[in-house]
Amino acid sequence: MKRTLLAAGFAFAAAAATSAVAAPEKYMLDASHSQILFSYNHLGYSTTWGMFSGFEGEIMFDQEEPANSSVSVSMPVKSMWTGWEKRDAHIMSPDFFDASDDELVSFTSTGIEVTGDTTALITGDLTVNGVTKSVVLDAQMNAASEHPMAKKPWAGFNATTTLKRTDFDVGNFAPFVGDEVQVQISVEAMKAE
């Protein structure tokens, strides 16, 4: 549900690890190596896990001033997968998302606060289920260098955040089924041609 948050980290990662240039550079998400994992408590008995994929995103980042970078990312709601088909169908039902085939989850960064050599707090507007809320990602740059096989600039990072289902009008069965959703993001992005 927090798909796009990840792209914001790319801007930070690339900015922090490359030499300065005069203008922002465009990086595109590598959908084959980008995932969002989420988990929530199920009635106190277990932790249920799921993931989103199918990212599309563009990162414009200023290597001299990372705070001037911007990120826009989206993914289909129906790309969500929990490993059990009946659960997935229930989550897409009117009890939760009531999702159409073309419905997207999106994230647009609004600010990046560099907190260390490889860390940053990325703030952005997350839209889920037609509701937009400001969220903050705690991001860690993994690498920003030439990809050894693609032979082009590449960046990767991890990020975490916690969301509340009720904030996005998908809070059915809360608080018995956990309202808090833990989100883990791991993404890669490549410099655009």
TIBAKE-824591 format. One record per residue: residue in three letters; x, y, z of N, C-alpha, C in turn. Coordinates in nm, 3 decimals, always signed. Atoms other than C-alpha are relative to their C-alpha. Layout:
BEGIN
ATOM   res       npx       npy       npz      capx      capy      capz       cpx       cpy       cpz
ATOM   ALA         X         Y         Z         X         Y         Z         X         Y         Z
...
This chain:
BEGIN
ATOM   res       npx       npy       npz      capx      capy      capz       cpx       cpy       cpz
ATOM   MET    +0.083    -0.118    +0.000    +0.000    +0.000    +0.000    +0.088    +0.125    +0.000
ATOM   LYS    -0.090    -0.114    -0.016    +0.301    +0.218    +0.029    +0.107    -0.001    -0.105
ATOM   ARG    -0.084    +0.031    +0.111    +0.450    +0.158    -0.294    +0.093    +0.106    -0.038
ATOM   THR    -0.073    -0.103    +0.062    +0.567    +0.477    -0.403    +0.098    +0.067    +0.089
ATOM   LEU    -0.090    -0.056    -0.095    +0.746    +0.578    -0.103    +0.143    -0.032    -0.040
ATOM   LEU    -0.129    +0.049    +0.037    +1.041    +0.385    -0.229    +0.070    +0.088    -0.098
ATOM   ALA    -0.065    -0.079    +0.102    +1.107    +0.601    -0.528    +0.067    +0.121    +0.059
ATOM   ALA    -0.058    -0.117    -0.062    +1.173    +0.897    -0.308    +0.140    -0.030    +0.050
ATOM   GLY    -0.131    +0.038    -0.049    +1.464    +0.707    -0.159    +0.105    -0.001    -0.107
ATOM   PHE    -0.096    +0.001    +0.108    +1.626    +0.674    -0.497    +0.062    +0.136    -0.016
ATOM   ALA    -0.049    -0.135    +0.018    +1.651    +1.045    -0.527    +0.107    +0.028    +0.104
ATOM   PHE    -0.096    -0.021    -0.106    +1.827    +1.058    -0.194    +0.125    -0.083    -0.023
ATOM   ALA    -0.114    +0.090    +0.012    +2.047    +0.758    -0.263    +0.095    +0.048    -0.107
ATOM   ALA    -0.085    -0.042    +0.109    +2.173    +0.882    -0.594    +0.066    +0.132    +0.032
ATOM   ALA    -0.054    -0.131    -0.032    +2.219    +1.234    -0.468    +0.114    -0.011    +0.099
ATOM   ALA    -0.100    +0.011    -0.104    +2.421    +1.123    -0.170    +0.126    -0.071    -0.046
ATOM   ALA    -0.113    +0.086    +0.035    +2.652    +0.888    -0.358    +0.068    +0.034    -0.131
ATOM   THR    -0.061    -0.032    +0.128    +2.736    +1.056    -0.686    +0.055    +0.141    +0.001
ATOM   SER    -0.059    -0.133    +0.005    +2.930    +1.361    -0.790    -0.104    +0.102    -0.042
ATOM   ALA    +0.096    -0.107    +0.025    +2.757    +1.695    -0.824    -0.014    +0.031    -0.148
ATOM   VAL    +0.027    -0.045    +0.136    +2.594    +1.804    -1.147    -0.093    +0.119    +0.008
ATOM   ALA    +0.074    -0.125    +0.000    +2.411    +2.118    -1.249    -0.151    -0.018    -0.001
ATOM   ALA    +0.144    +0.015    +0.016    +2.068    +1.974    -1.317    -0.045    -0.136    +0.053
ATOM   PRO    +0.052    +0.130    -0.042    +1.843    +1.699    -1.185    +0.013    -0.104    -0.112
ATOM   GLU    -0.008    +0.110    +0.096    +1.881    +1.360    -1.353    -0.116    -0.096    +0.024
ATOM   LYS    +0.114    +0.091    -0.009    +1.603    +1.115    -1.427    +0.046    -0.144    +0.019
ATOM   TYR    -0.018    +0.143    -0.023    +1.607    +0.762    -1.285    -0.137    -0.065    -0.008
ATOM   MET    +0.125    +0.076    +0.012    +1.341    +0.500    -1.359    +0.007    -0.123    +0.089
ATOM   LEU    +0.005    +0.118    -0.085    +1.232    +0.226    -1.121    +0.023    -0.127    -0.081
ATOM   ASP    -0.018    +0.133    +0.056    +1.348    -0.126    -1.200    -0.107    -0.089    +0.063
ATOM   ALA    +0.115    +0.073    -0.057    +1.014    -0.304    -1.149    +0.035    -0.145    +0.034
ATOM   SER    -0.034    +0.140    -0.025    +1.182    -0.646    -1.158    +0.078    -0.019    +0.130
ATOM   HIS    -0.076    +0.008    -0.124    +1.386    -0.564    -0.847    -0.050    +0.100    +0.104
ATOM   SER    +0.060    -0.093    -0.096    +1.148    -0.345    -0.649    -0.125    -0.065    +0.059
ATOM   GLN    +0.114    +0.062    -0.068    +0.901    -0.471    -0.390    -0.035    +0.077    +0.126
ATOM   ILE    +0.047    -0.052    -0.127    +0.692    -0.348    -0.102    -0.062    -0.116    +0.076
ATOM   LEU    +0.056    +0.103    -0.087    +0.627    -0.594    +0.179    -0.077    +0.069    +0.111
ATOM   PHE    +0.076    -0.054    -0.111    +0.363    -0.532    +0.442    -0.043    -0.114    +0.091
ATOM   SER    +0.044    +0.101    -0.095    +0.254    -0.713    +0.755    -0.093    +0.063    +0.103
ATOM   TYR    +0.091    -0.046    -0.104    -0.018    -0.688    +1.016    -0.034    -0.117    +0.092
ATOM   ASN    +0.034    +0.101    -0.099    -0.130    -0.873    +1.326    -0.139    -0.055    -0.026
ATOM   HIS    +0.130    +0.063    +0.021    -0.412    -1.123    +1.279    -0.052    -0.058    +0.130
ATOM   LEU    +0.071    +0.045    -0.121    -0.622    -1.148    +1.597    +0.092    -0.040    +0.114
ATOM   GLY    -0.095    +0.037    -0.104    -0.309    -1.183    +1.808    +0.062    -0.136    -0.018
ATOM   TYR    -0.047    +0.137    +0.021    -0.243    -1.529    +1.666    +0.121    -0.009    -0.093
ATOM   SER    -0.107    +0.011    +0.099    -0.012    -1.462    +1.375    +0.025    +0.135    -0.066
ATOM   THR    -0.031    -0.116    +0.083    +0.149    -1.206    +1.148    -0.028    -0.039    -0.144
ATOM   THR    +0.030    +0.026    +0.140    +0.007    -1.193    +0.797    +0.086    +0.092    -0.086
ATOM   TRP    -0.090    -0.074    +0.090    +0.241    -1.085    +0.515    -0.061    +0.012    -0.138
ATOM   GLY    +0.041    -0.019    +0.139    +0.177    -0.950    +0.168    +0.100    +0.088    -0.071
ATOM   MET    -0.092    -0.084    +0.077    +0.349    -0.761    -0.108    -0.072    +0.067    -0.116
ATOM   PHE    +0.044    -0.069    +0.121    +0.293    -0.517    -0.393    +0.114    -0.002    -0.100
ATOM   SER    -0.100    -0.007    +0.106    +0.472    -0.509    -0.727    -0.062    +0.079    -0.116
ATOM   GLY    +0.053    -0.069    +0.118    +0.423    -0.366    -1.077    +0.021    +0.150    +0.003
ATOM   PHE    -0.029    -0.142    -0.015    +0.587    -0.031    -1.006    +0.021    +0.072    -0.132
ATOM   GLU    -0.042    -0.095    +0.103    +0.607    +0.260    -1.243    +0.042    +0.124    +0.076
ATOM   GLY    -0.042    -0.117    -0.075    +0.802    +0.561    -1.131    +0.112    +0.076    -0.066
ATOM   GLU    -0.103    -0.089    +0.052    +1.022    +0.853    -1.215    +0.057    +0.080    +0.115
ATOM   ILE    -0.067    -0.077    -0.103    +1.276    +1.018    -0.992    +0.085    +0.105    -0.068
ATOM   MET    -0.086    -0.110    +0.045    +1.421    +1.356    -1.071    +0.078    +0.045    +0.122
ATOM   PHE    -0.074    -0.039    -0.118    +1.706    +1.426    -0.836    +0.114    +0.094    -0.031
ATOM   ASP    -0.106    -0.100    +0.007    +1.947    +1.707    -0.780    +0.115    -0.051    +0.085
ATOM   GLN    -0.111    +0.060    -0.072    +2.283    +1.562    -0.688    +0.072    +0.100    +0.090
ATOM   GLU    -0.061    -0.100    -0.087    +2.408    +1.891    -0.542    -0.086    +0.029    +0.121
ATOM   GLU    +0.095    -0.032    -0.105    +2.096    +1.954    -0.335    -0.109    -0.106    +0.006
ATOM   PRO    +0.099    +0.110    -0.004    +1.912    +1.626    -0.256    -0.139    +0.044    +0.042
ATOM   ALA    +0.131    -0.046    -0.045    +1.634    +1.819    -0.086    -0.084    +0.056    -0.114
ATOM   ASN    +0.072    -0.051    +0.116    +1.540    +1.959    -0.429    -0.048    -0.111    -0.093
ATOM   SER    +0.040    +0.115    +0.082    +1.477    +1.610    -0.568    -0.150    -0.023    +0.009
ATOM   SER    +0.143    +0.033    -0.003    +1.132    +1.477    -0.651    -0.020    -0.142    -0.049
ATOM   VAL    +0.030    +0.138    +0.035    +0.972    +1.136    -0.690    -0.149    -0.014    -0.023
ATOM   SER    +0.140    +0.033    +0.025    +0.647    +1.012    -0.839    -0.006    -0.148    -0.037
ATOM   VAL    +0.004    +0.144    +0.021    +0.560    +0.642    -0.819    -0.144    -0.048    +0.014
ATOM   SER    +0.133    +0.060    -0.014    +0.249    +0.429    -0.867    +0.008    -0.150    -0.025
ATOM   MET    +0.011    +0.143    +0.026    +0.141    +0.066    -0.873    -0.146    -0.040    +0.008
ATOM   PRO    +0.140    +0.044    -0.004    -0.183    -0.123    -0.933    -0.037    -0.057    +0.137
ATOM   VAL    +0.049    +0.058    -0.125    -0.386    -0.199    -0.621    -0.008    -0.152    -0.013
ATOM   LYS    +0.019    +0.143    +0.020    -0.458    -0.540    -0.771    +0.130    -0.078    -0.020
ATOM   SER    -0.126    +0.074    +0.002    -0.087    -0.624    -0.782    +0.030    -0.060    +0.137
ATOM   MET    -0.020    +0.052    -0.135    -0.117    -0.702    -0.410    -0.017    -0.152    +0.002
ATOM   TRP    +0.003    +0.147    -0.010    -0.051    -1.066    -0.319    +0.036    -0.038    +0.143
ATOM   THR    -0.027    +0.046    -0.137    -0.070    -1.235    +0.023    +0.032    -0.149    +0.007
ATOM   GLY    -0.030    +0.143    +0.001    -0.013    -1.594    -0.083    -0.123    -0.089    +0.015
ATOM   TRP    +0.123    +0.078    -0.009    -0.376    -1.699    -0.042    -0.107    +0.069    -0.083
ATOM   GLU    +0.089    -0.060    +0.099    -0.615    -1.635    -0.331    -0.131    +0.052    +0.060
ATOM   LYS    +0.127    -0.044    -0.059    -0.932    -1.615    -0.120    +0.018    +0.126    +0.085
ATOM   ARG    -0.027    -0.122    -0.077    -0.774    -1.356    +0.113    +0.017    +0.119    -0.094
ATOM   ASP    -0.020    -0.109    +0.096    -0.661    -1.149    -0.184    -0.133    +0.048    -0.057
ATOM   ALA    +0.131    -0.037    +0.054    -1.013    -1.158    -0.330    -0.081    +0.076    +0.104
ATOM   HIS    +0.073    -0.070    -0.106    -1.159    -1.052    +0.006    +0.052    +0.143    +0.017
ATOM   ILE    -0.058    -0.133    -0.016    -0.917    -0.759    +0.035    -0.039    +0.092    -0.116
ATOM   MET    +0.041    -0.082    +0.114    -1.018    -0.641    -0.313    -0.152    +0.022    -0.003
ATOM   SER    +0.146    -0.009    -0.004    -1.390    -0.673    -0.221    -0.045    +0.132    +0.064
ATOM   PRO    +0.051    -0.121    -0.066    -1.617    -0.392    -0.091    +0.030    +0.007    +0.150
ATOM   ASP    -0.038    -0.005    -0.141    -1.513    -0.492    +0.264    +0.126    +0.084    +0.023
ATOM   PHE    -0.125    -0.074    -0.012    -1.178    -0.322    +0.194    +0.016    +0.098    -0.116
ATOM   PHE    -0.032    -0.091    +0.109    -1.060    -0.175    -0.138    -0.112    +0.021    -0.101
ATOM   ASP    +0.098    -0.008    +0.109    -1.351    -0.249    -0.373    +0.070    +0.051    -0.126
ATOM   ALA    -0.092    -0.054    +0.100    -1.073    -0.204    -0.628    -0.041    -0.032    -0.143
ATOM   SER    +0.018    +0.021    +0.143    -1.119    -0.157    -1.001    +0.134    -0.045    -0.059
ATOM   ASP    -0.121    +0.053    +0.062    -0.868    -0.306    -1.245    +0.107    +0.108    -0.021
ATOM   ASP    -0.097    -0.106    +0.029    -0.707    +0.033    -1.313    +0.031    +0.088    +0.121
ATOM   GLU    -0.024    -0.081    -0.120    -0.696    +0.162    -0.954    +0.146    -0.010    +0.043
ATOM   LEU    -0.141    -0.007    -0.036    -0.350    +0.273    -0.841    +0.020    +0.045    +0.143
ATOM   VAL    -0.054    -0.059    -0.121    -0.165    +0.335    -0.521    +0.112    +0.091    -0.048
ATOM   SER    -0.102    -0.091    +0.049    +0.056    +0.640    -0.565    +0.069    +0.074    +0.114
ATOM   PHE    -0.078    -0.076    -0.096    +0.323    +0.835    -0.383    +0.074    +0.110    -0.074
ATOM   THR    -0.074    -0.114    +0.054    +0.464    +1.180    -0.458    +0.075    +0.065    +0.115
ATOM   SER    -0.079    -0.058    -0.108    +0.749    +1.311    -0.248    -0.027    +0.149    +0.013
ATOM   THR    +0.014    -0.143    -0.028    +0.717    +1.651    -0.083    +0.123    +0.057    +0.069
ATOM   GLY    -0.122    -0.047    -0.063    +1.052    +1.668    +0.093    +0.093    -0.113    +0.038
ATOM   ILE    -0.101    +0.097    -0.039    +1.376    +1.486    +0.169    +0.093    +0.066    +0.100
ATOM   GLU    -0.091    -0.049    -0.103    +1.570    +1.541    +0.490    +0.114    -0.100    +0.015
ATOM   VAL    -0.117    +0.087    -0.012    +1.920    +1.392    +0.473    +0.040    -0.003    +0.147
ATOM   THR    -0.030    +0.015    -0.143    +2.003    +1.253    +0.818    +0.137    -0.062    +0.026
ATOM   GLY    -0.130    +0.062    -0.015    +2.339    +1.083    +0.756    +0.061    -0.025    -0.136
ATOM   ASP    -0.067    +0.025    +0.127    +2.584    +0.968    +0.491    -0.084    -0.087    -0.094
ATOM   THR    +0.081    +0.089    +0.084    +2.343    +0.700    +0.367    -0.144    -0.010    +0.048
ATOM   THR    +0.137    +0.006    -0.053    +2.017    +0.782    +0.546    -0.075    +0.131    -0.026
ATOM   ALA    +0.084    -0.118    +0.020    +1.726    +1.019    +0.495    -0.142    -0.031    +0.046
ATOM   LEU    +0.144    +0.009    -0.023    +1.367    +1.085    +0.597    -0.068    +0.058    -0.122
ATOM   ILE    +0.067    -0.042    +0.123    +1.147    +1.106    +0.289    -0.147    +0.019    +0.031
ATOM   THR    +0.140    -0.031    -0.024    +0.812    +1.278    +0.328    -0.071    +0.008    -0.134
ATOM   GLY    +0.075    -0.006    +0.124    +0.542    +1.242    +0.066    -0.147    -0.026    +0.020
ATOM   ASP    +0.144    +0.024    -0.001    +0.174    +1.219    -0.017    -0.028    -0.138    -0.057
ATOM   LEU    +0.036    +0.136    +0.039    +0.052    +0.860    -0.028    -0.151    -0.004    -0.023
ATOM   THR    +0.143    +0.014    +0.030    -0.281    +0.794    -0.199    -0.033    -0.147    -0.011
ATOM   VAL    +0.047    +0.138    -0.004    -0.452    +0.465    -0.119    -0.151    +0.004    +0.014
ATOM   ASN    +0.145    +0.011    -0.013    -0.819    +0.386    -0.176    -0.068    +0.137    -0.010
ATOM   GLY    +0.057    -0.133    +0.019    -0.886    +0.746    -0.286    +0.027    +0.097    +0.113
ATOM   VAL    -0.032    -0.085    -0.114    -0.747    +0.888    +0.040    +0.148    +0.035    -0.007
ATOM   THR    -0.139    -0.045    +0.003    -0.427    +1.097    +0.048    +0.042    +0.045    +0.139
ATOM   LYS    -0.056    -0.036    -0.129    -0.216    +1.124    +0.362    +0.151    +0.021    -0.015
ATOM   SER    -0.144    -0.019    -0.003    +0.134    +1.253    +0.433    +0.062    -0.114    +0.080
ATOM   VAL    -0.072    +0.107    -0.068    +0.376    +0.973    +0.529    +0.149    +0.031    -0.003
ATOM   VAL    -0.145    -0.018    -0.006    +0.743    +0.962    +0.624    +0.066    -0.137    -0.009
ATOM   LEU    -0.078    +0.123    +0.016    +0.982    +0.690    +0.509    +0.137    +0.019    +0.065
ATOM   ASP    -0.134    +0.004    -0.056    +1.296    +0.605    +0.704    +0.085    -0.078    -0.098
ATOM   ALA    -0.069    +0.062    +0.114    +1.533    +0.535    +0.414    +0.148    -0.021    +0.026
ATOM   GLN    -0.142    +0.037    -0.008    +1.874    +0.369    +0.390    +0.050    -0.027    -0.142
ATOM   MET    -0.059    +0.025    +0.131    +2.085    +0.389    +0.074    +0.083    -0.128    +0.006
ATOM   ASN    -0.079    +0.123    +0.008    +2.224    +0.048    -0.023    +0.121    +0.017    -0.090
ATOM   ALA    -0.108    -0.019    +0.096    +2.433    +0.146    -0.325    -0.043    +0.101    -0.105
ATOM   ALA    +0.021    -0.090    +0.113    +2.466    +0.408    -0.597    +0.130    -0.001    -0.080
ATOM   SER    -0.123    +0.019    +0.077    +2.719    +0.314    -0.865    -0.036    -0.054    -0.138
ATOM   GLU    +0.026    +0.061    +0.130    +2.759    +0.169    -1.212    -0.041    -0.147    +0.020
ATOM   HIS    +0.047    +0.138    -0.008    +2.561    -0.153    -1.245    +0.101    -0.090    -0.071
ATOM   PRO    -0.107    +0.082    +0.059    +2.813    -0.434    -1.312    -0.039    -0.070    -0.130
ATOM   MET    +0.042    +0.065    +0.124    +2.604    -0.593    -1.590    -0.059    +0.099    -0.100
ATOM   ALA    +0.065    -0.096    +0.090    +2.397    -0.306    -1.730    +0.095    +0.111    -0.044
ATOM   LYS    -0.101    -0.102    +0.032    +2.701    -0.074    -1.730    -0.061    +0.140    -0.010
ATOM   LYS    +0.057    -0.134    -0.006    +2.495    +0.231    -1.638    -0.025    +0.034    +0.146
ATOM   PRO    +0.024    -0.039    -0.139    +2.430    +0.431    -1.320    -0.125    -0.066    +0.056
ATOM   TRP    +0.106    +0.076    -0.065    +2.209    +0.240    -1.076    -0.004    +0.041    +0.148
ATOM   ALA    +0.011    -0.033    -0.142    +2.079    +0.306    -0.725    -0.097    -0.096    +0.067
ATOM   GLY    +0.090    +0.088    -0.072    +1.914    +0.096    -0.458    -0.009    +0.040    +0.146
ATOM   PHE    +0.014    -0.034    -0.140    +1.773    +0.149    -0.112    -0.112    -0.081    +0.065
ATOM   ASN    +0.107    +0.057    -0.081    +1.556    +0.012    +0.165    -0.066    +0.112    +0.079
ATOM   ALA    +0.070    -0.099    -0.083    +1.294    +0.204    +0.362    -0.108    -0.071    +0.079
ATOM   THR    +0.107    +0.053    -0.084    +1.040    +0.142    +0.635    -0.095    +0.112    +0.040
ATOM   THR    +0.097    -0.092    -0.058    +0.725    +0.308    +0.762    -0.111    -0.082    +0.064
ATOM   THR    +0.116    +0.064    -0.058    +0.414    +0.227    +0.960    -0.124    +0.080    -0.039
ATOM   LEU    +0.125    -0.063    +0.042    +0.062    +0.302    +0.831    -0.115    -0.054    +0.083
ATOM   LYS    +0.123    +0.048    -0.063    -0.285    +0.274    +0.981    -0.105    -0.022    -0.109
ATOM   ARG    +0.103    +0.032    +0.100    -0.549    +0.099    +0.771    -0.119    +0.095    +0.009
ATOM   THR    +0.116    -0.086    -0.018    -0.821    +0.316    +0.920    +0.021    +0.138    -0.061
ATOM   ASP    -0.027    -0.130    +0.063    -0.648    +0.629    +0.784    -0.038    +0.001    -0.148
ATOM   PHE    +0.026    +0.009    +0.144    -0.716    +0.501    +0.431    -0.133    -0.071    -0.030
ATOM   ASP    +0.134    +0.058    +0.016    -1.071    +0.370    +0.483    +0.001    -0.146    -0.043
ATOM   VAL    -0.003    +0.146    +0.021    -0.968    +0.003    +0.467    +0.019    -0.070    +0.135
ATOM   GLY    -0.022    +0.046    -0.136    -0.995    -0.059    +0.840    -0.098    -0.103    +0.051
ATOM   ASN    +0.097    +0.100    -0.044    -1.259    -0.331    +0.846    +0.065    -0.100    +0.097
ATOM   PHE    -0.040    +0.097    -0.102    -1.228    -0.566    +1.148    +0.106    +0.052    +0.098
ATOM   ALA    -0.090    -0.058    -0.100    -0.992    -0.330    +1.335    -0.082    +0.025    +0.127
ATOM   PRO    -0.142    +0.024    -0.026    -0.875    -0.345    +1.605    +0.036    -0.148    +0.010
ATOM   PHE    -0.029    +0.144    -0.015    -0.908    -0.726    +1.609    +0.103    -0.046    -0.102
ATOM   VAL    -0.105    +0.013    +0.100    -0.723    -0.751    +1.280    +0.076    +0.132    +0.008
ATOM   GLY    -0.078    -0.119    -0.031    -0.438    -0.506    +1.338    -0.023    +0.118    -0.092
ATOM   ASP    +0.013    -0.124    +0.077    -0.488    -0.147    +1.228    +0.135    +0.043    -0.055
ATOM   GLU    -0.133    -0.040    +0.044    -0.114    -0.082    +1.209    +0.056    -0.100    -0.101
ATOM   VAL    -0.062    +0.081    +0.105    +0.058    -0.207    +0.895    +0.147    +0.040    -0.008
ATOM   GLN    -0.144    -0.024    +0.012    +0.437    -0.240    +0.896    +0.039    -0.016    -0.146
ATOM   VAL    -0.035    -0.002    +0.143    +0.585    -0.158    +0.556    +0.152    -0.004    -0.015
ATOM   GLN    -0.141    +0.010    +0.035    +0.925    -0.263    +0.420    +0.013    +0.015    -0.150
ATOM   ILE    -0.016    -0.031    +0.142    +1.044    -0.131    +0.085    +0.145    -0.029    -0.039
ATOM   SER    -0.133    +0.018    +0.056    +1.340    -0.242    -0.124    -0.011    +0.022    -0.150
ATOM   VAL    +0.016    -0.038    +0.140    +1.393    -0.088    -0.465    +0.134    +0.025    -0.068
ATOM   GLU    -0.113    -0.039    +0.085    +1.635    -0.035    -0.750    -0.052    +0.094    -0.108
ATOM   ALA    +0.034    -0.091    +0.108    +1.638    +0.240    -1.010    +0.121    +0.020    -0.090
ATOM   MET    -0.107    -0.018    +0.099    +1.839    +0.298    -1.327    -0.009    +0.137    -0.062
ATOM   LYS    +0.000    -0.130    +0.065    +1.945    +0.621    -1.489    -0.068    -0.012    -0.136
ATOM   ALA    +0.073    +0.001    +0.126    +1.713    +0.700    -1.779    +0.094    +0.031    -0.116
ATOM   GLU    -0.079    -0.025    +0.121    +1.852    +0.699    -2.132    -0.016    +0.144    -0.045
